[in-house]
Amino acid sequence: MTTVIETAPQVATSTKPLWYVSDQTLDAHVPAGPLDRKWDTSKADMKLVAPHNRRKHTIIVVGTGLAGGAAAAVLGEQGYNVLNFCYQDSPRRAHSIAAQGGINAAKNYRNDGDSIWRLFMDTVKGGDYRSREANVYRLAQLSIDIIDQCVASGVPFAREYSGYLDTRSFGGAQVARTFYARGQTGQQLLLGVYSSLVRQMDRGMVKMFPRQEMLDLVLVDGVARGILARDLVTGEIKSYAADAVVLCTGGYGNVFFLSTYARGANATAVWRAHKRGALFANPCFTQIHPTCIPVKGDYQSKLTLISESVRNDGRVWVPKKAGDNRPPNEIPEEDRDYYLERMYPSYGNLAPRDISSRAAKRVCDEGRGVGPGGYGVYLDLRDAINRLGKKVIEERYGNLMEMYEQITDENPYEVPLRIYPATHYTMGGLWVDYKLMSNVPGLFVGGEANFSDHGANRLGASALLQGLADGYWVLPATLPDYIATAKPEPITTQDEAFAEAENEIQAKIRRLLAVNGSKTVATFHRELGHIMWDYVGMARSEESLVSALSKIRHLREQYWRDVRVSGGPEELNQQLEHALRVADFLELAELMAIDALARDESCGAHFRVEHQTAEGEAERDDERFAYVAAWGYNGAEPPILVKEPLVYENVKLAVRSYK
Amino acid sequence: MNLTLNVWRQPNANAPGRFVTYPVNDISPDMSFLEMLDIVNEGIVHQGEDPIAFDSDCREGICGICGIVINGIPHGGKASTTCQLYMRHFREGETLTLEPFRARPFPVLKDLIVDRTALDRIMSAGGFISASVGSAPDGNDMLVPKNNAEAAMNYAVCIGCGACAAACPNGSAMLFTGAKVAHMAELPQGQPERYQRVVAMLSEHDELGFGSCTNHGECSAVCPAHIPMSAIARINRELTQAALRGYSSATA
């Protein structure tokens, strides 16, 4: 790959540029032809593997969430020999389970003007025109079949009294297309996938490896042929060989330490793959969710989301005057500022996530925030309770309200909820082509772990959609095509590539354990989180990003000198697990800051303060930045930026307006 | 707040375990129980010792991985998950005894961590509807009366933590098994495999070494997902109907 040096800013202590730019561009292999025919055309051209030959092929799937679990189940059902891995004790724990609000589908059951086209347009617009058109259209197309499949597998979606499926509305849309199961939609969808998975386990088609964490990707002759995983119970490093590897390992939001992610969620699988050659796309696109329970203290270990669906019935407000400390119920109507309704009258409380989050930050920065510390806004159900009755609200959000009360000790039916934005999702991830294969042959990436469908901002109720689209439909079509086309030679873990990778991992573990410094892993992780939230968070500037870079580099250097990891390598050692994850976060964090610096525009969740309109909205620069920024790992040298130009054949790029 | 912890420490499945006492000082009542344990562990690491191993992931009460027996009650007796317990639920100066979930099919892996793959095996025996991807009719082709959908949901919310089995004097996982059987029996989609499902799941449950239900009700009392005892009544009813229709563990 030829590279040219762009005049990229430098960090004061270094003479190197921060990145190189490749003079080549990426081809996503999007099929030609009309948008609504592309997926069918693509499928028609795909090669197949005959049923009796499928069991000769082994496919590794890492992750058991909606994307990974569904892909493993369907590939097993097709007859492949599937090895499925998760770091938790059971595939049913994957963090898809925590998604609350719902799943979008263009069923138009309500006859309110929905269509595949409209879901496609809403998603492209919601992503601020930084997603790949053909992928998003396919997502909208598949949404219809997904609901059917979930119903068939026993997901108890909410129903009308007539027995028909019920829907509700969600942020960034003017139709009610969100299917839901109380406030536990993710749980019910994941358990649906899990039930398909255990069925294949029972049939012996899927072998499950719980409590095993992938620590490296193994390439043979440049092709993905296996993984190394650490058995978290015994500490043993194990090798697994396959004909293809699928990563559905979720997002990397825990780089912020405090987030709505599960504690164990980590970037190790994707980061290792990146270091083995897979391009990392748009790492700076991280979603800050507007409705989370505010931070209470330094000891806090995670943040909890209150589903955006509550914005359907809840009204967001802060006092009009800064310093108004009256209890919320004593603040009369005229002293309240329902700022979302005021600023975005047509979408109101359902403005998209990035916009709602920044608006909350703005009113809090003005000193009008509520609750301890002043970083919170009210989400008030009073009017909805008066209009619909408490029972209806209980039916819709009962479990969420219970959870809120447990955490805050406040009754949300009597006093408004307090919410504040928190890290929730990462739109960035490993670069994949239309068939969800990375630039490394044989390495496929699905769900949140890839970058493809949400552009610079994901709409609510679309993560579950993408997970199931990738897992149930796309990967089970494209993987057989790869196997039939590439015809991978048989391989075993005796290949020297496995031993080499294992030696590297063992050396790294020994090095971590040998530091024996003065600070715990959690201390470093928390510090990294502070840097990322303050300098690479909801508002970014060249200044903040350059200073983040030197802080991250300094922290990483300290980490390898001063971290304290107790216990040994060959036992159940949770400190070591965390230490390995944080070591990778410390590297990924740097690439996030570099990407944010290189993208000298604002778009979606990526807000550069240098680029905003007079009203403080994100200002895109389509001429210079209508591309996917895919980063190549370059060892000790600065990373290489490879661009995939975003070609919109059907959508006219416009200024996003929710007014 | 200041407390004393008596914690079960066991290096691995084959080594004997014992209780170790840890004083805990200056804890905020707003902390979650697991955040308190994080702080205890930070202290232990600083002293160069092995921190207390416990399972934890989502920390919002939904993934079902956490589970500690606190003063003899799984999840501490507030009918929530361990991660959703807050220190304000405890008294100043209290002594808390922390043990792993104990049931014959849940071997201890280390300290407070147990192996619950037995629950996956019960599910694998029949906790599914065999709907191959690609074969589903339109979602509205199969109407589900709201009452049935709601009833199914009341059972489907089980988080698979295993507290029911740990709380039961017989070590029975009937509440867990019944929740899945009842969820699927309520729905039209679940009808074709209804009877072989209950027989197969229950046979697996028994083979794994879980005990039988004798109606203590401890399971439902500690259940973070509030699965009612009717799940067990339901499993017995389904089993009787299955027997009348000629299904037995030999045919499942």
Interface residues (C-beta under 8 A of the other chain):
Chain A: A70 A73 V74 E77 Q88 D89 S90 P91 R92 R93 H95 I97 A98 K107 Y109 D145 I147 D148 Q149 C150 V151 A152 S153 G154 P156 F157 A158 R159 E160 Y161 S162 G163 Y164 L165 A181 R182 Q184 Q187 Q188 L191 Y194 S195 S196 V198 R199 M201 D202 M208 P210 V233 T260 A262 R263 G264 K296 G297 Y299 Q300 S301 K302 T304 L305 N399 M403 Q406 I407 D409 Y472 W473 P476 T520 A522 T523 R564 S566 G567 E571 L572 Q574 Q575
Chain B: P11 N12 S28 D30 M31 S32 L34 E35 D38 I39 E42 I44 V45 H46 G48 E49 D50 P51 A53 D55 S56 D57 C58 R59 E60 G61 I62 C63 G64 I65 S80 Q84 Y86 R88 L109 K110 I113 D115 R116 T117 L119 D120 M123 S124 A125 G127 F128 I129 S130 A131 S132 V133 G134 S135 A136 P137 D138 G139 N140 M142 L143 V144 P145 K146 A149 A152 M153 A156 V157 I159 G160 H183 M184 E186 L187 Q189 G190
